[in-house]
């Protein structure tokens, strides 16, 4: 019972972290275009620059958590920055400029990284063994999905989902209540662990790690490819449902079905990870999603029931996709510490950077190809609709198949 409480206590911080991520992607761009009156291209460019600066800072934030500042203190500092930055982002004045959007976007993103990277690194510190790393990872990802579901549902429950300003206000108010309460509970109940002494410089740490774990590059490459495979359909989801299925009214329900399937399937993946290796569980998960995605190009207007089944099955693979790679990463960190090389914060910093890069690259690839085929969201032709279907399904399948090959070539640590 005590161990279960420890695992749940670690996971609960993921709820407000996930709670914040969704509005930054869904509501914020729309808010600055429709409510503030900024040009759509300008808003996109500013948010991309802010995300790029944040992404480049991630490995250094991770290194800072290894060397200078205790991880719990970094999480506290980051939480304060999130609340300040997110408030100003969602309450701009009538004279707010491009610089205003850039400054407070960077502040919010950096605050998010200061919370998330040390939080991920704590998985490796708190995990007692191979299976405990998995329990902590799954606890975190269950709470992540619950946070996403809550952020999705709130605007619908309060009938403000079509108003980006009211949706952002609602989410910020909820975050203002939830984050401090969860943070206090987390900080008081997660015991401080003495960090391993850092013996090497930034570059020396990376060189030693690569020498000790040369095969780990397979996991990093697989993670990039699989993240890209997941980011592409996420980027095109709204276009696919609205333009191909022509059921924009079902967008919220389909997203809820997808993430709920991820939560409900997690016990299955936990059970399998005990019976077989994490490596094999991740391969099974990616293989299942690849097979299911192959049916998407055959769907037409109105085939929402078939798409719902696809959403359920791909949602089931989501849980393993989210938890297994970071659990494997925690195993690598543990083994590295045994060899006298403290890399947890640094590696999870790179891990976070890869995740953000995949999301940004997915937008570049998909929007670039749609531009080449002359895509018009107001009046899409048949070529555009076919392109959306193929990008949504077949491109992720290709990425996942290549990722599977790299995972197969990784020798798992026990």
C-alpha positions as CSV (number, residue, x, y, z in Angstrom):
1,X,0.0,0.0,0.0
2,X,2.8,2.4,0.9
3,X,4.5,1.6,-2.4
4,X,1.3,2.2,-4.4
5,X,0.9,5.6,-2.7
6,X,4.5,6.5,-3.6
7,X,3.8,5.6,-7.3
8,X,0.5,7.6,-7.4
9,X,2.1,10.6,-5.6
10,X,4.8,10.7,-8.3
11,X,2.2,10.5,-11.1
12,X,-0.2,13.1,-9.9
13,X,2.0,16.1,-10.9
14,X,1.5,15.1,-14.5
15,X,-2.2,16.2,-14.4
16,X,-1.6,20.0,-14.2
17,X,1.5,19.6,-16.6
18,X,-0.8,18.0,-19.2
19,X,-3.5,20.4,-18.3
20,X,-1.4,23.3,-19.5
21,X,0.0,21.7,-22.7
22,X,-3.3,21.3,-24.6
23,X,-4.5,25.0,-24.5
24,X,-1.1,26.2,-25.7
25,X,-1.5,24.1,-28.9
26,X,-5.3,24.3,-29.5
27,X,-6.7,27.6,-28.1
28,X,-3.8,30.1,-27.9
29,X,-3.0,30.5,-31.7
30,X,-6.8,30.9,-32.4
31,X,-7.1,33.4,-29.5
32,X,-4.3,35.7,-30.8
33,X,-5.7,35.6,-34.4
34,X,-9.4,36.0,-33.7
35,X,-9.5,37.9,-30.4
36,X,-6.3,40.0,-30.4
37,X,-6.3,40.5,-34.2
38,X,-2.8,39.5,-35.1
39,X,-1.9,38.0,-38.5
40,X,-2.1,34.2,-38.6
41,X,1.4,33.9,-40.2
42,X,2.9,36.3,-37.6
43,X,1.3,34.3,-34.7
44,X,2.6,31.0,-36.1
45,X,6.1,32.4,-36.6
46,X,6.3,33.9,-33.1
47,X,5.1,30.7,-31.4
48,X,7.6,28.7,-33.5
49,X,10.5,30.9,-32.5
50,X,9.4,30.7,-28.8
51,X,9.2,26.9,-29.1
52,X,12.6,26.8,-30.8
53,X,14.3,28.8,-28.1
54,X,12.7,26.6,-25.4
55,X,13.8,23.5,-27.3
56,X,17.4,24.6,-27.4
57,X,17.3,25.3,-23.7
58,X,16.1,21.8,-22.7
59,X,19.5,20.0,-22.5
60,X,20.9,22.9,-20.4
61,X,17.9,22.8,-18.1
62,X,18.4,19.1,-17.7
63,X,22.1,19.6,-16.9
64,X,21.2,22.3,-14.4
65,X,19.0,19.8,-12.6
66,X,22.0,17.4,-12.4
67,X,24.4,19.9,-11.1
68,X,23.2,23.2,-9.6
69,X,19.6,23.2,-8.4
70,X,17.6,20.4,-6.6
71,X,14.9,19.0,-8.9
72,X,12.1,19.8,-6.5
73,X,13.3,23.4,-6.3
74,X,13.3,23.6,-10.1
75,X,9.8,22.3,-10.3
76,X,8.7,24.9,-7.8
77,X,10.4,27.7,-9.7
78,X,9.0,26.5,-13.0
79,X,5.4,26.3,-11.6
80,X,5.6,30.0,-10.6
81,X,6.9,31.0,-14.0
82,X,4.0,29.0,-15.7
83,X,1.3,30.8,-13.7
84,X,2.9,34.2,-14.4
85,X,3.6,33.6,-18.1
86,X,0.2,31.9,-18.8
87,X,-1.7,34.7,-17.1
88,X,-0.1,37.4,-19.2
89,X,-0.5,35.3,-22.4
90,X,-4.2,35.0,-21.8
91,X,-4.8,38.6,-20.6
92,X,-3.1,40.8,-23.2
93,X,-4.0,44.5,-23.4
94,X,-5.3,46.1,-26.5
95,X,-1.8,47.4,-27.3
96,X,0.0,44.0,-26.9
97,X,2.7,43.6,-29.5
98,X,4.5,40.8,-31.2
99,X,7.3,41.2,-28.6
100,X,4.6,40.8,-25.8
101,X,3.5,37.4,-27.3
102,X,7.2,36.3,-27.8
103,X,8.3,37.2,-24.2
104,X,5.4,35.6,-22.4
105,X,5.4,32.5,-24.7
106,X,9.1,32.0,-24.0
107,X,8.5,32.5,-20.2
108,X,5.6,30.0,-20.2
109,X,7.5,27.4,-22.3
110,X,10.7,27.7,-20.2
111,X,8.6,27.4,-17.0
112,X,7.0,24.3,-18.5
113,X,10.5,22.8,-19.2
114,X,11.7,23.7,-15.7
115,X,8.9,21.6,-14.3
116,X,8.8,18.8,-16.9
117,X,12.4,17.9,-17.3
118,X,13.3,17.5,-13.6
119,X,10.0,15.7,-13.2
120,X,10.9,13.1,-15.9
121,X,14.4,12.8,-14.4
122,X,12.9,12.0,-11.0
123,X,11.5,8.8,-12.5
124,X,15.1,7.4,-12.7
125,X,15.9,8.7,-9.2
126,X,12.8,7.3,-7.5
127,X,12.7,4.0,-9.4
128,X,14.1,1.1,-7.3
129,X,14.5,-1.4,-10.1
130,X,13.6,-2.3,-13.7
131,X,9.9,-2.9,-12.9
132,X,9.5,0.0,-10.5
133,X,10.7,2.4,-13.3
134,X,7.8,1.0,-15.4
135,X,5.3,1.5,-12.6
136,X,6.3,5.1,-12.1
137,X,6.3,5.8,-15.9
138,X,2.8,4.3,-16.3
139,X,1.5,6.3,-13.2
140,X,2.8,9.5,-14.8
141,X,1.2,8.7,-18.2
142,X,-2.1,7.7,-16.7
143,X,-2.2,11.1,-15.0
144,X,-1.0,12.8,-18.2
145,X,-4.0,11.4,-20.1
146,X,-6.4,12.3,-17.3
147,X,-5.1,15.9,-17.4
148,X,-5.6,16.0,-21.2
149,X,-9.1,14.6,-20.9
150,X,-10.0,17.1,-18.2
151,X,-8.6,20.0,-20.3
152,X,-10.6,18.7,-23.3
153,X,-13.9,18.3,-21.3
154,X,-13.9,21.5,-19.3
155,X,-14.7,23.9,-22.2
156,X,-17.5,21.6,-23.3
157,X,-19.0,21.2,-19.8
158,X,-19.1,25.0,-19.4
159,X,-20.3,25.6,-23.0
160,X,-17.3,27.8,-24.0
161,X,-15.5,25.4,-26.4
162,X,-16.2,27.7,-29.4
163,X,-14.8,30.7,-27.7
164,X,-11.0,30.6,-27.4
165,X,-10.9,33.6,-24.9
166,X,-13.4,32.0,-22.5
167,X,-11.8,28.5,-22.9
168,X,-8.4,29.9,-22.0
169,X,-9.8,31.9,-19.0
170,X,-11.5,28.7,-17.7
171,X,-8.4,26.6,-18.1
172,X,-6.2,29.2,-16.4
173,X,-8.6,29.6,-13.5
174,X,-8.7,25.8,-13.1
175,X,-4.9,25.6,-13.3
176,X,-4.6,28.3,-10.7
177,X,-6.5,26.1,-8.3
178,X,-5.2,22.7,-9.3
179,X,-1.4,23.3,-9.8
180,X,-0.7,24.8,-6.3
181,X,-2.7,22.1,-4.5
182,X,-1.0,19.2,-6.5
183,X,2.4,20.9,-6.2
184,X,2.2,21.2,-2.4
185,X,1.1,17.5,-2.1
186,X,3.9,16.4,-4.5
187,X,6.7,18.4,-2.8
188,X,5.7,17.3,0.7
189,X,5.4,13.6,-0.1
190,X,8.2,13.0,-2.6
191,X,11.3,12.5,-0.5
192,X,14.4,14.3,-1.5
193,X,17.1,12.1,-2.9
194,X,20.8,13.0,-2.8
195,X,21.9,13.4,-6.4
196,X,24.9,11.5,-7.8
197,X,28.0,13.7,-7.9
198,X,28.7,15.0,-11.4
199,X,32.3,14.2,-12.3
200,X,32.5,15.3,-15.9
201,X,31.8,18.4,-17.9
202,X,28.8,18.8,-20.3
203,X,30.7,17.4,-23.3
204,X,32.7,14.8,-21.3
205,X,29.4,13.5,-19.9
206,X,28.0,13.0,-23.4
207,X,31.2,11.4,-24.7
208,X,31.3,8.9,-21.8
209,X,27.7,8.1,-22.1
210,X,28.0,7.4,-25.8
211,X,31.1,5.2,-25.1
212,X,29.3,3.2,-22.4
213,X,25.9,3.0,-24.2
214,X,26.6,3.2,-27.9
215,X,23.5,1.0,-28.6
216,X,21.3,3.6,-26.9
217,X,21.3,5.7,-30.0
218,X,18.8,3.1,-31.4
219,X,16.3,4.1,-28.7
220,X,16.8,7.8,-29.4
221,X,16.3,7.4,-33.1
222,X,13.3,5.1,-32.6
223,X,11.9,7.7,-30.2
224,X,12.3,10.5,-32.7
225,X,10.6,8.4,-35.5
226,X,7.8,7.2,-33.3
227,X,7.1,10.7,-31.9
228,X,7.0,12.0,-35.4
229,X,4.6,9.2,-36.3
230,X,2.3,10.2,-33.5
231,X,2.7,14.0,-34.1
232,X,1.7,13.8,-37.8
233,X,-1.9,12.5,-37.2
234,X,-2.2,14.8,-34.2
235,X,-1.4,17.8,-36.5
236,X,-3.9,16.7,-39.2
237,X,-6.7,15.3,-36.9
238,X,-9.0,18.4,-37.1
239,X,-8.5,18.6,-40.9
240,X,-9.2,14.8,-41.3
241,X,-12.4,14.8,-39.2
242,X,-13.8,18.1,-40.6
243,X,-12.9,17.6,-44.3
244,X,-12.6,13.9,-45.0
245,X,-15.2,12.5,-42.5
246,X,-17.2,15.7,-42.5
247,X,-18.1,15.2,-38.9
248,X,-16.6,18.3,-37.2
249,X,-19.3,17.9,-34.5
250,X,-17.7,14.7,-33.3
251,X,-14.2,16.1,-32.8
252,X,-14.4,16.4,-29.0
253,X,-16.0,12.9,-28.7
254,X,-13.4,11.2,-30.9
255,X,-10.5,12.8,-28.9
256,X,-12.1,11.7,-25.6
257,X,-12.5,8.1,-27.0
258,X,-8.9,8.1,-28.1
259,X,-7.4,9.3,-24.8
260,X,-9.8,7.2,-22.7
261,X,-8.7,4.1,-24.6
262,X,-5.1,5.0,-23.7
263,X,-6.0,5.1,-20.0
264,X,-8.0,1.9,-20.0
265,X,-5.4,-0.1,-21.9
266,X,-2.5,0.9,-19.5
267,X,-3.1,-2.1,-17.1
268,X,-2.7,-4.4,-20.1
269,X,0.7,-2.9,-21.1
270,X,1.8,-3.0,-17.4
271,X,1.0,-6.7,-17.2
272,X,2.7,-7.5,-20.5
273,X,5.8,-5.6,-19.5
274,X,6.1,-7.9,-16.5
275,X,5.7,-11.0,-18.6
276,X,7.9,-10.0,-21.6
277,X,10.5,-7.2,-22.0
278,X,9.6,-3.5,-22.3
279,X,11.3,-3.6,-25.7
280,X,8.9,-6.2,-27.0
281,X,5.9,-4.4,-25.5
282,X,6.9,-1.2,-27.4
283,X,7.3,-3.2,-30.6
284,X,3.8,-4.8,-30.2
285,X,2.3,-1.3,-29.5
286,X,3.8,0.3,-32.6
287,X,3.0,-2.7,-34.7
288,X,-0.7,-2.7,-33.6
289,X,-1.0,1.1,-34.4
290,X,0.7,0.5,-37.8
291,X,-1.8,-2.2,-38.8
292,X,-4.8,-0.2,-37.7
293,X,-3.6,3.0,-39.5
294,X,-3.5,1.1,-42.8
295,X,-7.3,1.1,-42.9
296,X,-7.6,4.9,-42.8
297,X,-7.2,5.6,-46.5
298,X,-10.2,3.4,-47.2
299,X,-12.6,5.5,-45.1
300,X,-14.9,8.0,-46.8
301,X,-17.3,10.7,-45.8
302,X,-19.6,9.6,-42.9
303,X,-17.5,6.6,-41.9
304,X,-17.2,7.9,-38.4
305,X,-18.0,4.5,-36.7
306,X,-15.1,2.8,-38.4
307,X,-12.9,5.7,-37.5
308,X,-14.1,5.4,-33.9
309,X,-12.8,1.8,-33.8
310,X,-9.5,3.0,-35.3
311,X,-9.3,5.7,-32.6
312,X,-9.9,3.1,-29.9
313,X,-7.2,0.8,-31.1
314,X,-4.6,3.5,-31.8
315,X,-5.5,5.0,-28.5
316,X,-4.7,1.7,-26.8
317,X,-1.2,1.8,-28.2
318,X,-0.8,5.4,-26.9
319,X,-0.3,4.3,-23.3
320,X,2.7,2.1,-24.2
321,X,4.0,4.7,-26.6
322,X,4.1,7.3,-23.8
323,X,5.3,5.2,-20.9
324,X,7.6,2.5,-22.2
325,X,10.3,4.7,-23.9
326,X,10.8,6.9,-20.8
327,X,10.9,3.7,-18.6
328,X,13.7,2.3,-20.9
329,X,15.4,5.7,-20.6
330,X,15.3,5.5,-16.8
331,X,16.9,2.0,-16.9
332,X,19.7,3.4,-19.0
333,X,20.2,6.3,-16.6
334,X,20.3,3.9,-13.6
335,X,23.0,1.8,-15.3
336,X,25.0,5.0,-16.2
337,X,24.9,6.1,-12.6
338,X,26.4,2.7,-11.6
339,X,29.2,3.5,-14.0
340,X,29.8,6.9,-12.3
341,X,28.2,9.1,-14.9
342,X,25.2,11.3,-13.8
343,X,23.2,11.9,-16.9
344,X,19.5,11.8,-15.9
345,X,18.6,15.4,-16.2
346,X,20.8,15.9,-19.3
347,X,19.3,12.9,-21.1
348,X,15.7,13.8,-20.3
349,X,16.5,17.3,-21.5
350,X,17.4,15.9,-24.8
351,X,14.4,13.6,-24.6
352,X,12.1,16.7,-24.1
353,X,13.9,18.5,-27.0
354,X,13.3,15.5,-29.3
355,X,9.6,15.5,-28.4
356,X,9.2,19.2,-29.3
357,X,11.3,18.9,-32.4
358,X,9.0,16.0,-33.6
359,X,5.9,18.2,-33.1
360,X,7.4,21.1,-35.0
361,X,8.8,18.9,-37.8
362,X,5.4,17.3,-38.2
363,X,3.8,20.7,-38.9
364,X,6.6,21.5,-41.4
365,X,6.2,18.2,-43.3
366,X,2.4,18.0,-43.4
367,X,1.7,21.7,-44.1
368,X,4.5,21.8,-46.7
369,X,3.1,18.9,-48.6
370,X,-0.4,20.2,-48.4
371,X,0.8,23.5,-49.8
372,X,2.5,21.7,-52.7
373,X,-0.8,20.0,-53.7
374,X,-2.7,23.4,-53.5
375,X,-4.7,22.7,-50.4
376,X,-7.5,25.1,-49.6
377,X,-9.3,24.5,-46.3
378,X,-12.4,26.3,-47.5
379,X,-12.8,24.4,-50.7
380,X,-10.5,21.3,-50.8
381,X,-10.3,19.3,-54.0
382,X,-10.1,15.5,-54.2
383,X,-6.3,15.5,-54.4
384,X,-6.1,17.5,-51.1
385,X,-8.5,15.1,-49.4
386,X,-6.5,12.0,-50.6
387,X,-3.3,13.7,-49.5
388,X,-4.7,14.4,-46.0
389,X,-5.7,10.7,-45.7
390,X,-2.3,9.4,-46.8
391,X,-0.4,11.8,-44.6
392,X,-2.6,11.0,-41.6
393,X,-2.1,7.3,-41.9
394,X,0.6,5.9,-44.3
395,X,3.4,8.4,-43.4
396,X,3.1,7.5,-39.7
397,X,3.1,3.8,-40.6
398,X,6.4,4.2,-42.5
399,X,7.9,6.1,-39.5
400,X,6.8,3.4,-37.0
401,X,8.1,0.5,-39.1
402,X,11.6,2.1,-39.3
403,X,11.3,2.8,-35.5
404,X,10.5,-0.8,-34.9
405,X,13.7,-1.8,-36.7
406,X,15.8,0.4,-34.5
407,X,14.1,-0.9,-31.3
408,X,14.8,-4.5,-32.4
409,X,18.5,-3.6,-32.7
410,X,18.6,-2.3,-29.1
411,X,19.8,-4.6,-26.4
412,X,17.7,-4.0,-23.4
413,X,19.2,-3.5,-19.9
414,X,17.9,-5.4,-16.9
